[in-house]
């Protein structure tokens, strides 16, 4: 599984929630989509991000280059300071991690 963080720097007072709802609803129709969350900054610049879960990088790439995604983002350009910043991570299983409690 991969996690994709797609960050957006917004103009002051901008509401990106409707755009994120459209992106998520369209992404749900693509193979390999697992889920998405919306997060936003609480301090500093107004930044919001979509945290996507995809089964594999190839399926994310299909969504990323899709006409639906591009059209949706084109409609949001008026509220963005810059183009979205995308960071992709591979999920690494943590089953081998051991918990050790430090004794005082």
N, C-alpha and C positions, 0 to 999 in steps of 0.2 A: 504494500500500500504506500501511496505517497500523500503528502500534505502540501498544499499550495497556499501560500499567503499572497494575496493580491491586495496591495495597499494603495489607498487613494488619499492624496492631500486635497482637502476641500476648501472652497472659498468660504469665508466666514458666514455663518448662518445657513449654509447649504444643507439640504436634507437628501441624503443619498439612499435612504431606505427604499423608496419605490424602485430605484434602479437595481438595488441588490435583490429585491423580490423578483424582478423580471429575470435577472441573471440566474438566480437559483432555479426558478421554475423552468427556464429553458435548459439549463444544465442537467436537470433531472431526466430529460428525455434522451440524453446521450449515454451510450454504453460506458460502463465503468464508474459512473457517478455514484458515490456513497453518501455524501452529505456535505452541508455547508453551514457555517456559522458567521454571524456578523459581530465584529468587535469594533470599538471606537476608543480613541484616546480620551483620557480624563484630565490630562494636563498638557500644556503646550499647544502646538499646532493642531488644528482640527483634522485628524487623520482617522479614517475608517478602513477596515479591511474585511475581506471575505476570506475565511479559512475553509478551503475545500479539502475533502477527502476523495481520492480517486483510487481505483484498484491498481492502475499502472500508468506510467508516464505516457505511453502511446495514446491512451484514451484522453488524458488531459490535453495532449497536443492537438487532438482532433477538435476538442471543445475550444481550445485557445484560438485556433485558426478558423473557427466556424463563422459563417455569415451572420447568424443570430447574435452571437456575442459581440461581433464588431459593430453591428447596427445598434445594439443596445448601448454600448459604450459611446458611440458617436452621438447619440441623443443626450448623453450626460456631460459632454465636453464643457458646457456652459457653467457647470458648478465645480469643475476640477481645476486645480492650480497647475497640475502637470499630468502626464500619462501615468497609468498605474504602474507600480513597481511589483514585480513578480519574483518570489523566491520559492524554490521547490525543495522539499525534503523527503528523504526516504525514511519510512518508519522502521526502526530497528527494535526487534523484540527485546524485552527486558526480563524475560523469564529466568535468565541466569544470574540476575542481580541478587545479591544477598543483603539482607537487612541485619545490621548489627547495632545494638543499642549500647551507647556509651554509658559506662558506669561512673557515677560521681566519685 
